[in-house]
Amino acid sequence: MLVGTIIGRLTPSLYIQHITMRKTLITTIAVVVTLAGCTLQPRTHIPTLENPQPEILKAEPLCWWTGMQTPLTIMFYGQDLQDAQVSVEEVTGINYVTTDKPWWEAYQTRHTKGLKIKGQHNAESPNYLFVDVDARKAGTYLFTLRQGDKQSKWLYDIQTRRQGSRERQSFTSADVVYLIMSDRFVDGDESNNSTDNTREKGDKNNMDGRWGGDIQGIINSLDHIKALGATTIWPTPLLLDDEAAWSYHGYACSDYYHIDPRFGDNDLYKTMVAKAHEKGLKFLMDMVPNHCGAAHWWMKDLPYHDWVNQFDRFTNTNNAFSANYDSNASEYDRRLNNRGWFDHPMPDMNLENNDLLKYFTQWAVWWIEYADLDGLRVDTYPYIEKQPAADWCKAIRNEYPNLNIVGECWTRPASNVAYWQADANNADGFNSYLPTVMDFPVEEAIRQALENDGNFWGGGMTRVYDAVAQDYLYADVNKLLLFAGNHDMDRIADVVKDQDPRRVKLAMTLIATMRGIPQLFAGDEYGQRSADRSRGHSGLRQPLPQENQLSDYEKDMFDFQSRLFTWRLNEPVIHTGKTMHFMSRDNTYAYFRYNNDKAVFVYLNASAQPRTIPTEHYNEILAHYNTNGTDLISGKEYNLSQTITIEPLTSIIIPLNSKQ
């Protein structure tokens, strides 16, 4: 096998806690790597000799397709690639070779017009070369990088784009998103809990460690997810995170093109998505362009000094999202929000570097195309440099016009969140091109409404009413991700008063029937509580209970939510209908989801006393619908023209047909 070596380059002014920045000898097996999913299998069986320098160690993206809108720039990485002359030939066959021949002589090649080199440029590091390519024809191509009498070779695969790829549909308000904390979900393959080529080993006794949840566990759970009524799967990042500790969360990426071996591999990831599609489930990838991990391979040899945002000493982001749109904000605060590091092991990427922006654009497009994804979730969106982030979203949507992307914009109030949604009516004219944002204001209102009895002015369900009253600020309320909890906060069953399951059901009733795209956090379908809230995230992120060990409480909670979300699948009025809601000061909340054909009446009594529904207040909308209907939850028949009393901490959901 061909073994190459490369000396890492120090980057000035770079501060990384827990990392010793020194010149490091990296030994890498180069030629025998199979392009994940872009298979060049014959190459792995050909004997090779030591290759003259320059030496290519990586080429990203791993492969490409014909018919793409996104321009292709291959980033070659190796030893001393600067100013190399680049040429390419098409591979037409394989010769018989012996060990006294260079590996590339195994291939029959010819000059080609199927792949055209449009240009090339250097980075600051001499070990990178960016090559612009026009991929006109599917095939395998042999690149040659020459410097004088020295040369290095690399095989590259161009595939035919699958039919209809550009027009793929995405997740919408008709869907229910199921969020999985990947390492803590289901351990489907214990053999990969620790691997030789990753630093942190599996340890289920360490609350902060790796517990073994993996891709096979997700595959094994597809029927469970479907039975719940969820339609779209969002796992936390599955890409390699090779930090020495706390790597289980996956948000400190070490390699943007390879699945972490403790989860599986690229082929298994692709299989997982295909199996989900077979069951009618959609699949999202959680992407983190704001920061990489300190263990990322390029941190020892950055292409450019400004590839990451650097300071003389470690500098946190100030979390000042408002500086992006505050007309009174200082440039100091604005830059610190976008350029400060999220955490010590998470170097902040600088998307104002044009080569990095292209890299991340190709990366997103590559995974969508390679794995046949249905959408993206973007982590820590407002921390990214604002305009490059918008350009990134726009470029992806140019490639996939129907693709939905949801961004984590963890801020409040609604005016701050609405700024980040595509086509918002922003005073500064900014357009993020980010279709969907996460509805943190309503999440907060639901939690505050249910954490106590709400017996005070502005408390209880009035909080939810007030949050929904801000809908006028959003460009599209059907593209709000609606949730009662996620992997970064206490579970909803933790925070409701007395951990009362009736209050959890009220929260899920809201999530299922309000405008937007519902999102559930794995385990909440069982009313799961954190194992140890004092341990923060680690105590929250627990494995999914085993079905053969469920308590009566867990079974009841699953049955309730399964009935609720399965019903929702076939209710277009819930997906796209308008909302009319009614103010009350008695800790109840009433609203209608309606269109010309149908309405759904929802009433929640979050108080500790029975409440009589003031149906006479709803005449302006009830006049258009029949008043007889069956409550989805209890199965009881109701007539909304009569007196109806609702028990404490319960709700009703009554579909109504139009009088027309």
C-alpha positions, 0 to 999 in steps of 0.5 A: 500500500502507498503510505504518504507523510505530511508535516502539519503547519502551525497557524499563528495566533490560534488559541485552542484549549486542551490542544498542543499546537506543534508540528506533527507528523501525520501518517496516512494511508492514501491510495487504498481509501475507497470513496464512500459510496462513490466506489472505485473498488478495483483501485483497492486491489492493485499493488502500489509502490511509493509515489513520487512527491507531491502526495495527495492524501485527500480530495473533497467532495468525495465524488460528484454528479452530472447535471448539478447546478452547484459548481464543483471545486475539488479541494486536494490536500497532501504534501506540497501541492501548491502550483501543481499543474493539473490534468485529467484523463478518463479511465476506460479499463483496467490492465494487468499490472505487477508490483514493479509498476506504479498503481495508476498504470493499472488503468487504461485512460484516454483524453476526455472532454467529459470532465473539464478543468476550468481553473485552479488556485492555491491556498496559504498552506502549500499543502492545498490546491483548489481545482474548478471542474466542469463535470459533463459526463459520468465516469471515473477520471484520473487526475495528475498533479505535476511539479517538474518531474514529480507527479501524484495521481488521484481517481475521481468518480462522476456519477449520473444524477438520479432522476427527479433529484432536483425536484425532490419534495421535503418536509412540510407542516403535514409532517411530524419530526422525530428528534433522536439523540443518536448516541443515546437512542438505541444500541443496535450494534454493540460491536462498534461501541468502541473502535480502534480509530477513534479516541473515546471508547464506549462506556455506559457507566459514564453519564458524559460518555459514549453509550452506543446508540447507532445507525443500526439502532435507528433502523431497528426503530423505524416501525416504532417511529412510524407507529407513533405517527411521526413522518420525518427523522432528525438524528443529531449529527452522525459525522465523525466527532473524535474529541477525547471526551464528550464526543457523543453529542456529535456537534464537534465534527472531525470529518465532514464527509465520513460517518463516525464509525461508532455509529456505522459508516457512509454505506449504512447511513445511506441504507438507513435513509433508503429503509426509512423511505421504504416505510414512507418516512423522511430523513433530515441531516443535522448540519453544523457550518458554524464550527468544527471540532478541535480534532478536525484533521485540518486544524493541524494545517489550515488552508488559510489563517482565516479559515477559522476565526482566530484571536490572541486568546480564547474568545467566546461568542457573546451570544448577541443575536440581536446585534445582527439586526439592532440598528443601535448595535456596535460592530464590536458586538456584531463581530463577536457574536459571529466570530467568537467561539461557541466553546473551547473544543469548537473552533468557529468557522469563518464563512466569509472565506470564499473557499470555505463557503464553497466547501460547505455548500458542496458538503451540504449538496453532496450529502443530500445527493449521496444519501437522498435526504429530504431536508436539513436542520442547521445548528446555531444558525444566528452565530454564523456570519449573516450574509454567508449563511444566507448565501449558503441557504440560497445556493442549496435551495437553488440546487433543490428548489423544494428543499426545506431547511430548518434553522436553530434560532434559539432566541426570543421574543418572536420578533427576534426569531422572525428576522431569520426566516426567509422572506421576512419583512426586515427593515434592513432588507436582509433575506436569510433564505432559511425557510423554517425557524424553530419556534422557541417563543411558543416552546417557552410559553407552553412550558411556563403555562404548565409549570404551575397553576397559572393563577395570576394575571398573564399566567397559564394558558394566557402565555400561549395565547400571547405567543401565538398572537405574535404570528403576524411577525412571521413570513410563513407560520406554517414553516415554524418548527413547533416543539415542547422540548428537545435534546438541549433542555429539560424534558417537558415531563420534567418541568410541568407541575408535579410532573403530572402526565395530564399536563404532558398530554396538554403540551402534546395536544398543543403541539399536534394541533397548532400551526407549524411543523410538530417536532417530538424528542425521542422518549417524550412519546413515553413521557420520559423524564431526565435521569438526573437533572443535576447533570444537565444535558447528560442526565436528559439524554437517556436511551429509549425505553425498551418496549417489553419493559414499559410501565403502564404510565409509559404505555398510556402516554404512547397510546395517547400520542400515537392516536393524536399524531396518527390522526393528524396525518390525514387532517389538511386543516391542521396542516395548512388551515388558519387559526382563530383563538380566543382570550380567556383569563381562567387558564383555559385556551380555545382555538379553531383551525379552519378552512372552507371545508372543515374546522377543528375545535381545540379546548384545553383546561389547564386549571385545577377546576372544571370549566364550562366552555363559553361556546357563545363566544365562538359564534363568529366562526361556529356560524359556518360549521356544523356544531356536532362532532366527536372528541378525538381523545375521549370518543364522546359526542358533543354539540357545541351549541349546548353547555359543555363542562371540561374536567381539570387538566384535560382537553377536547379536539372536535373536528367540524364539517362546513355547513356548505 
